[in-house]
Amino acid sequence: MSSILSLAFPDQLGTAATVFLILTSFFTSALTAAVGLGGGVALIAVMAAVMPAGALVPVHGVVQLGSNAGRAIVQLKHVDWLIALWFAVGAAFGAAIGGAIAIELPAAILKAGISLFVLWVVWGKAPKFGKARKRAMAGAGFASTFLSMFFGAAGPIGGAVLATLGLPRHGFVANQAVTALIMHVFKIVVFGLLGFAFAPWAGLIVLMIASGFLGTLAGSRLLGRMEEKTFRTGFRWVMTALAANLLWQAVRSWPGA
C-alpha cells in the first residue's frame, strides 16, 4: 500500500500539494474545454508555486498532452487535419531548435511580445493570411512549440492564429486541442532525449490526466450548451486575461525593474 501511495505522491511534494494539483487539473481542463484555451497557462502557474523548477515544464507537458488528447477525442469530428498537419511541420522545427539552444532574448521581452500580439489579434484588426490561412499555422506551430520549451504554456499563440480562421466554437476547441497535443508531443520527445526522468512523477501525471479528462467532459457539456456569441465573448476575455497576466509578468521581471 505504501509503495502505491509513493507512486501517486512524489517525494518532492507533500500530500496536500499533490491533491491540490489533481483538483486543479480538473478545473483547468474544464476551462479549456469550455472556451478553447486558458487552462494550460493557469495550470502551470499553480504548478510553479509547488513544484521544483527543473520538473515543472516537462511534467506540465505530459499532463497537458493527456488533457489535450482527451479533448481532441471528445471533439474529434470537428478537427481539420490540414490545420494539424501545417502546425506539426512548424512544431517539429520549434521543438528541435528550442531544445538545442538557450533563449537569447530576456524572458520579459518575450512575454511582453506574446501578450501584445495576442491583444492585437483579439481586439485589433485580425491579420489576413489570404490563401495561406491554414499554412500560417506552421508559423504558429514553430513559435508556440519553441517558446513552450522554456515557458511551458504558449497556447495563446496558436489560439490567436486559429481565431483568424473563422472556425465555429466546436471547430476552434477541437483544433486548439489537436495543435496543443502536437506541441506537447514534440516537447516531451525532446525532453526525453535530453535525459529528463519522468518515472518519479508518473503517478502524479496519471492522476492529473485522469482528473483532467473528467474536467474535459464537464467543460465540453458546457460548450455544447453555449451560444456562439457567448463562446466568442468568453474566448475574447480569457485571451485578454492571459495576455494581461503575461504582460504583468514581463513588467515584474523586466531588467532593472
N, C-alpha and C positions, 0 to 999 in steps of 0.2 A: 504493500500500500504506500509506504513511504517513497519507494522508487517511482511509483506512478505520479505522486504529488511533486517529486523533484523534477520530473519531466515537464509538468504543467506549470510549475512555479520556478523560474530560473533563479539560480543562486544570487545573481546580481540585483534581483528585485524582491521586495517584500510581498507578502500575500495580498495586502490591501492594494498595493500598486498594480499587481497582476490582475486582480479582479476589476479594478478601475479601468485598465486598458481594454479588457474584454468587453465591458459595458460601453466604453467609448467607441469601440469598433462597430457595435450595433448602431448607435445613433449617427455616427458619421457616414456609415453606409446608407442608412435611410435617407439622410440629407442628399447624398449624391444621386440616389435612385429617383428622388422626387424632383430635383431641379437640374441634374446633369453633372454637377461637379461641386466642389467645396469641401467634401468630406476628407479628401486626401490631405489638404492643407491643414484642416482642423485637427486631424488625427496626428500628424507629425508634430504639430505644436504641443499637443498633450504629451506625446511620447518623449519629446525633447526635455520635458520637465522631470521625467522619472527614469529615463534610460541612459546608459553610458553613451557618450558621443560616438565612439567607434562602431557601435552596433546599430545606431539609430537609422541611418539611411538604408543599409542592407535589409534589416528586419522589416522596416516600413515598406520596402519594395515588395517583399514576399507577401505581406499581409494585403497590400493593395492589389497585387496580382490576383490573389484569391477573391477579393472583393469585386474587382472588375470582371473576372471570369464569371462569377455568379450573375452579375448584372447583364453581361453580354448574353449569357444563356437564356435568361428570362426575356430579353428583348431581341433575341436572335433574328427574328423575321424582319426586323426593321434595319438591319445592318446593311450598309452599302460597301461591298467588298472592294470596290475600286478605291474608295477613300482609305480603307485599311491598307491596301497594297502600297499606295503612294506614301502613306505615313510610315510604313515599315521600312521603305527604302531610306528615308531620311533618318529614322531611328537607329538603323544599323550603323550609319556613319557617326551619329551623335554619341552612341554608346562607346564605340571604338575610340574616338578621339577624346571623349570625356574621361575615359578610363586610362588613357595613355599620357595625358598631360595635366599639369596643375593649372588651375584657372589663373589668368594673369590680371584681369580686372578685379578691383576690390569688390567684395560681396555687396557692399552698399550701393555701388553704381549699377550692378546687375539687377538687384532687386528693384531699384528705382526705375530702371529702364523697362522691366517687365510690367510693373504696376502702371506706368504711364501708357504703355502700349495697350494694355487691357482696357484702361479707362477711355482711350481714344476709340477703340473698336466698339465699346458698349455705348458710349454717349455721343461720340462724334459721327462723322460720315464713314460708314463701313467701307473698307477697301474693296475695290472691284478687281477680280482676277480674270475676268473675261472667260475665254475658252479653257484657261488653265486653272479654273476654280478648284477642282479636286486635286490637280497636280501641286497646288500650293500647299497641300497637306504634307508633302515631302519636306518642305521648309519647316513646318510646324513640328514634324517628327524629329528632325535634326535638332532644332533649338530646345524643345521640351526634354528630349532624352539626354542631351548634353548637359543641360542645367540640372536635371534631376539627379545626375551623378553626384552633385555637390549639395543640392538643397533638398533632395528627396521628393518634393512635390512641385511639379511645374505644369500641372494640368491646365491652368488658365491660358497658357499659350495655345495649346491645341483647341481648347474650348473657344477662344476668341476667333480663331480662323474658322472653326466649324460653324460658328454663329453667322458667318458671312455667306454660307451656302444655302440659306433658306430652307433648312430642314424642319419638318414638323417636330413636335416635342418628343414623341417616341423615337423618331429617327435620330434626333440630336442625342438623346440619352444613350441609345444603342451604340451609335458611332463613337461617342465620347468614351464609352466603356471599352470598346474594342481597341481604339487607338491607345488608351491608357494601359490596357493589358499588354499590347505590343511593346510599349515603352518600358514597362516593368520587366518583361521577359528578357529583353536585351540587357537591361541594367543588372539583373540578377546573374545572368551568364557572365558578365564582365566581373562582377564582384567575386563570383566563384573562381574564375580564372586568376584573380588577384590574391586568392587564398583566404577569403573570409570564411570563418567556421560558423555555419548555420545550425549545426546539430544542437548546441546548448540552448538554442532558442526555439527548437522545433515544437515543443509542447505549447508554448505561448502562441506561436504562429498559427498552429492548427485551431486552437480555441478562438483566436481573434478572427480567423477566416470564417469559422462556423457561425459566430455571433454576427459577423458582418453579412453573411448570406441571409440570416434572418432579418437583419435590418434592410437588406435589399428587397426582400419580399414585401416588407411593410411599406417601404418608400415607393415601390412600384405600384402598389394598390392605391396610394395617394395620387401618383402620377396619372393613373387611369381615370380618376375622378376629377382631375383638374381641367379647367377650360384652357384653351390655347393662350388666351390673353393673360390669364393668371400665371401660367407657366413662364411666359416671356417676361412678365414683370418680376417674378421671383428670381428667374435666372439673372436678369439685369442687376438686381440688388445684391444677390450673392456674389456676382463677379465684382461689383463695386466694393463690397466689404473685403473681399480677398485682396483687391488692388490696394485699398486703403491700408490694410494690415501690412502688406509688403512695403508700401511707401513709409509707414511708420517705423518698421524695422530698419529700413535704409537710413532714415534720418537719425535714429538712435545709434547706429553703428558707423555713421559717416566719419571718415578720418578727421580727428581733431574736435569732434563733437563732444 
